[in-house]
Amino acid sequence: MPNTRSRAHPGAQNFVPETGGLGRMAEAVRDCRGCDLYRDSTQAVFGQGPARARVLLIGEQPGDQEDRAGRPFIGPAGAVLRRALDEAGLSADAVYLTNAVKHFRWRRAEGGGKRRIHQRPDAGQVAACRPWWLAEVRLVRPEVLVALGATAGQALFGSSFRVGAARGTVLDWPVPDDGDAGGTIPTVATVHPSAVLRAPDRDEAYTGFAADLGKVAELLTRG
């Protein structure tokens, strides 16, 4: 049974290679022990997409199907996301998909059985995984970031971030200045595609989600 209690985590900084590209990072993340989630997940799920994608989308964490397959956004929420990206004119060769947390946090369904129920990662787990997605952003160097949901938004902008207040607006995410050029990256916040699947009116929720991604396409056109 997975341990769902919040606790201090050492962080991933000692597991992230100092040199190498995305392929090297994807190999190294398999051995990450920066938080306790590795104990109950099948594998770490690194990001996927072109090394020079124009847009980098950050979600929360891999789900059940992603955990088993080792690839991000391949489940029902991923299908919603890919459909909306396509309708927005954002082709697969323009986007890089990743998550704020690289391991699946879950609990066993009540009454037993094999079903694994998603649990939101705690703040310590999100903070522990920060070096991984920061490395992805630095390597991909996207023109635009997209925060998919509250966990991703808070990973980027801090605990006070609220999707409802920021949704659909263009924010400037300050690139951490640790020897790099620094600066900012335009960032669009929207809901996680899983929220579309949970919505009472899926059609309405999807329309709003697709409209948010349409603003990302507009930003690229202006650039």
C-alpha positions in Angstrom: 0.0 0.0 0.0 1.5 3.4 -1.0 2.5 5.7 1.8 0.5 8.9 1.2 1.8 11.0 4.1 3.6 14.2 3.4 7.2 14.2 4.4 10.5 16.0 3.8 12.2 14.9 0.5 15.9 15.2 -0.3 15.1 16.6 -3.8 16.3 15.5 -7.3 19.2 17.9 -7.6 21.8 15.2 -7.1 20.2 12.9 -9.7 20.1 15.4 -12.6 23.1 15.2 -14.8 25.1 18.4 -15.2 25.7 17.8 -18.9 23.9 16.0 -21.7 20.7 16.3 -23.6 17.2 15.2 -23.1 18.1 11.5 -23.8 20.7 11.6 -21.0 18.1 13.1 -18.7 15.5 10.5 -19.6 18.0 7.8 -18.7 19.0 9.4 -15.4 15.5 10.0 -14.2 15.0 6.2 -13.9 17.3 6.2 -10.9 15.9 9.3 -9.2 15.2 8.9 -5.5 14.5 12.6 -4.8 11.2 11.8 -3.1 9.4 8.7 -2.0 7.1 8.3 -5.0 9.6 6.0 -6.8 8.8 3.2 -4.3 5.2 2.6 -5.5 5.4 3.6 -9.1 6.3 1.4 -12.0 8.8 3.9 -13.4 9.7 7.5 -13.8 8.0 9.2 -16.8 10.1 11.8 -18.5 8.9 14.4 -21.0 8.5 13.7 -24.7 8.7 15.8 -27.8 11.2 17.6 -30.1 14.4 18.9 -28.5 13.6 22.4 -29.9 9.8 22.5 -29.5 8.3 25.9 -29.6 5.9 25.1 -26.8 6.5 23.2 -23.6 3.4 22.1 -21.7 3.7 21.1 -18.0 1.0 18.9 -16.4 0.8 17.5 -12.9 2.1 13.9 -12.9 1.8 10.7 -14.9 -1.4 8.8 -14.5 -2.0 5.0 -14.3 -1.5 4.4 -18.1 1.5 6.7 -18.3 3.1 5.0 -15.3 2.8 1.6 -16.9 3.9 2.7 -20.4 6.6 5.2 -19.5 5.2 8.0 -21.7 3.4 11.2 -20.8 -0.2 12.0 -21.7 -1.2 8.7 -23.4 -4.4 8.2 -21.4 -7.9 9.7 -21.7 -6.7 13.2 -20.6 -3.9 13.0 -23.1 -6.4 12.3 -25.9 -8.3 15.4 -24.9 -5.1 17.4 -24.9 -3.9 16.1 -28.3 -7.3 16.8 -29.9 -7.3 20.4 -28.6 -3.7 21.0 -29.7 -4.5 19.8 -33.1 -7.6 22.0 -33.3 -5.4 25.0 -32.2 -3.0 24.3 -35.0 -0.2 23.2 -32.7 1.4 20.2 -34.4 3.2 17.4 -32.7 6.6 18.7 -33.9 5.9 22.0 -32.1 5.2 20.8 -28.6 7.0 19.1 -25.8 4.9 17.4 -23.1 6.0 16.9 -19.5 4.9 16.9 -15.9 5.9 18.7 -12.7 6.3 15.4 -11.0 7.8 12.4 -12.7 6.3 9.5 -10.7 2.7 8.4 -10.2 1.2 9.0 -6.8 -1.8 6.8 -6.1 -3.8 4.8 -3.6 -5.6 1.5 -3.8 -9.3 1.7 -4.5 -11.5 1.0 -1.4 -12.6 -2.6 -1.1 -9.4 -4.0 -2.7 -8.9 -4.8 -6.3 -6.2 -3.7 -8.7 -7.5 -0.2 -9.5 -5.1 2.6 -8.6 -6.7 5.9 -7.8 -4.8 9.1 -8.6 -3.7 11.3 -5.7 -2.4 14.8 -6.1 1.3 15.1 -5.2 2.1 17.1 -2.1 4.1 20.3 -2.0 7.3 18.5 -1.0 7.1 16.0 -3.8 6.5 18.8 -6.3 9.4 20.8 -5.0 11.7 17.7 -5.0 11.0 17.2 -8.7 11.6 20.8 -9.7 15.2 20.2 -11.0 13.9 17.8 -13.6 11.5 20.0 -15.4 13.8 23.0 -15.0 16.4 21.0 -16.9 13.8 20.2 -19.6 12.9 23.9 -20.0 16.6 24.9 -20.3 17.3 22.2 -22.9 14.2 22.7 -25.0 14.2 26.5 -24.7 10.6 26.9 -25.7 9.1 30.2 -26.9 5.9 29.6 -24.8 5.1 27.6 -21.6 1.7 26.2 -20.8 0.7 25.3 -17.2 -1.9 22.6 -17.3 -3.7 22.8 -14.0 -3.1 24.0 -10.4 -0.1 21.8 -9.6 1.8 22.9 -12.7 0.9 26.5 -12.1 2.1 26.4 -8.5 5.3 24.7 -9.6 6.0 27.6 -11.9 4.6 30.6 -9.9 4.3 29.5 -6.2 1.7 28.3 -3.8 -0.5 31.4 -4.2 -1.2 30.6 -7.9 -4.8 30.0 -8.8 -5.9 28.6 -12.1 -9.3 30.4 -12.0 -7.7 33.8 -11.6 -4.9 33.3 -14.2 -6.6 31.2 -16.8 -6.2 32.3 -20.4 -3.9 35.2 -19.5 -0.3 35.5 -20.6 2.0 35.5 -17.7 5.8 36.1 -17.6 7.6 33.2 -16.0 11.0 34.3 -14.7 13.7 31.9 -15.8 15.9 31.1 -12.7 19.2 33.0 -13.2 21.9 30.5 -12.1 24.4 31.2 -14.8 22.1 31.2 -17.7 20.7 34.2 -19.5 17.7 34.5 -17.2 14.9 36.5 -18.6 11.2 35.5 -18.9 9.1 33.1 -20.9 5.5 33.9 -21.8 3.2 31.4 -20.1 -0.4 30.6 -20.6 -2.3 28.9 -17.7 -5.3 26.6 -18.3 -7.0 23.7 -16.6 -5.6 20.2 -16.8 -7.3 18.2 -19.5 -8.5 15.7 -16.9 -10.7 18.5 -15.6 -12.5 18.5 -18.9 -13.3 14.8 -18.4 -14.7 15.5 -14.9 -16.8 18.5 -15.9 -20.6 18.3 -15.7 -20.7 19.7 -19.2 -17.8 18.3 -21.1 -18.5 20.1 -24.3 -18.5 23.5 -22.6 -15.3 22.6 -20.7 -13.6 21.4 -23.8 -14.5 24.5 -25.7 -12.9 26.7 -23.0 -9.8 24.5 -22.9 -9.3 24.6 -26.6 -9.7 28.4 -26.6 -6.9 28.7 -24.1 -4.6 26.6 -26.3 -5.7 28.8 -29.2 -4.1 31.8 -27.4 -0.9 29.8 -27.3 -1.0 29.5 -31.1 -1.7 33.2 -31.3 1.5 33.9 -29.3 3.6 31.9 -31.7 2.1 33.7 -34.6 3.0 37.1 -33.1 6.6 35.8 -32.4 
